[in-house]
Amino acid sequence: MTVLGISGSMRKDGNTSLLVKTVLEQCEKAGIETEFISLAGKKINPCLGCEKCKENDWCIIQNDDWGAIMEKVLEAEVLVIGSPTYYYDVCGHVKNFIDRSYSLYHRRQLAGRKAAAVAVCSNKGGARTIQTLEGFLNSHEFSYLGWVRGKGYLEGDITKDTRALKKAREIGDKIVKLLKPQD
Ligand SMILES: Cc1cc2nc3c(=O)[nH]c(=O)nc-3n(C[C@H](O)[C@H](O)[C@H](O)COP(=O)(O)O)c2cc1C
């Protein structure tokens, strides 16, 4: 699998999912393989701060879904990570997912992969959501392809944000250029 999209929203088919999928669809049109994962219904426990990952290079928490999803991130060439905005920042599930990636930070296991950030808010705070996602991506030394921020409140509202949909397709085009430069 080449491009992995993750939506951290507990709304499986909510605005963040739709915006992440818009990026993926653009890649699929160019024949690039994609996979989409929603964190809805997934169990992602918080980081314990135990620092045991410094010896293991992997998180010691085994009884949840974090490991399987992180394996997919490691396999992917490009990560498109999206979060809804909760209190001017990423939602809790996304924060837990990010915090647990500390276990891969020590040996920079994610370095060199490419990534884009996606955020949705209803009114304010989307910029900080993007900043938090950028903090995650920059810390891990991903090559950053850019961001898209959209607006919507109820599920599906994002389909009215034509500017955000356009930007999501542009990010998709950027990914296509990188993965299929001959096209
Ligand atoms: C707990 C909670 C906190 C929220 N905080 C904000 C906020 O700070 N700013 C904002 O503009 N919207 C906020 N919203 C609205 C969501 O960002 C908005 O509904 C978004 O479309 C949700 O995306 P989703 O459909 O992918 O879950 C909040 C919603 C919830 C449930």
The ligand as a Tripos MOL2 file, in Angstrom:
@<TRIPOS>MOLECULE
LIG
   31    33     1     0     0
SMALL
NO_CHARGES

@<TRIPOS>ATOM
      1 C1        -15.9720   18.0380   21.7790 C.3       1 LIG1
      2 C2        -16.0250   18.9510   20.5830 C.ar      1 LIG1
      3 C3        -15.2330   20.0660   20.5650 C.ar      1 LIG1
      4 C4        -15.2500   20.9200   19.4480 C.ar      1 LIG1
      5 N1        -14.4450   22.0230   19.4400 N.ar      1 LIG1
      6 C5        -14.4510   22.8370   18.3630 C.ar      1 LIG1
      7 C6        -13.6070   23.9920   18.3170 C.ar      1 LIG1
      8 O1        -12.7990   24.2720   19.2000 O.2       1 LIG1
      9 N2        -13.6930   24.7820   17.2230 N.ar      1 LIG1
     10 C7        -14.5510   24.5430   16.1940 C.ar      1 LIG1
     11 O2        -14.5990   25.3170   15.2490 O.2       1 LIG1
     12 N3        -15.3400   23.4340   16.1920 N.ar      1 LIG1
     13 C8        -15.3170   22.5790   17.2440 C.ar      1 LIG1
     14 N4        -16.0980   21.4530   17.2460 N.ar      1 LIG1
     15 C9        -16.8650   21.1030   16.0400 C.3       1 LIG1
     16 C10       -16.1500   20.0740   15.1580 C.3       1 LIG1
     17 O3        -14.8240   20.4530   14.8840 O.3       1 LIG1
     18 C11       -16.9210   19.9240   13.8560 C.3       1 LIG1
     19 O4        -18.2220   19.4370   14.1110 O.3       1 LIG1
     20 C12       -16.2360   19.0390   12.8320 C.3       1 LIG1
     21 O5        -16.9340   19.0970   11.6180 O.3       1 LIG1
     22 C13       -16.1750   17.6010   13.2860 C.3       1 LIG1
     23 O6        -15.5390   16.8380   12.2840 O.3       1 LIG1
     24 P1        -15.9280   15.2900   12.0220 P.3       1 LIG1
     25 O7        -17.2680   15.2820   11.3300 O.co2     1 LIG1
     26 O8        -14.8380   14.7670   11.2070 O.co2     1 LIG1
     27 O9        -15.9850   14.6500   13.3820 O.co2     1 LIG1
     28 C14       -16.1010   20.6190   18.3480 C.ar      1 LIG1
     29 C15       -16.9090   19.4660   18.3870 C.ar      1 LIG1
     30 C16       -16.8800   18.6410   19.4850 C.ar      1 LIG1
     31 C17       -17.7430   17.4000   19.4930 C.3       1 LIG1
@<TRIPOS>BOND
     1     1     2 1
     2     2     3 ar
     3     2    30 ar
     4     3     4 ar
     5     4     5 ar
     6     4    28 ar
     7     5     6 ar
     8     6     7 ar
     9     6    13 1
    10     7     8 2
    11     7     9 ar
    12     9    10 ar
    13    10    11 2
    14    10    12 ar
    15    12    13 ar
    16    13    14 ar
    17    14    15 1
    18    14    28 ar
    19    15    16 1
    20    16    17 1
    21    16    18 1
    22    18    19 1
    23    18    20 1
    24    20    21 1
    25    20    22 1
    26    22    23 1
    27    23    24 1
    28    24    25 2
    29    24    26 1
    30    24    27 1
    31    28    29 ar
    32    29    30 ar
    33    30    31 1
@<TRIPOS>SUBSTRUCTURE
     1 LIG1         1 GROUP 0 **** ****
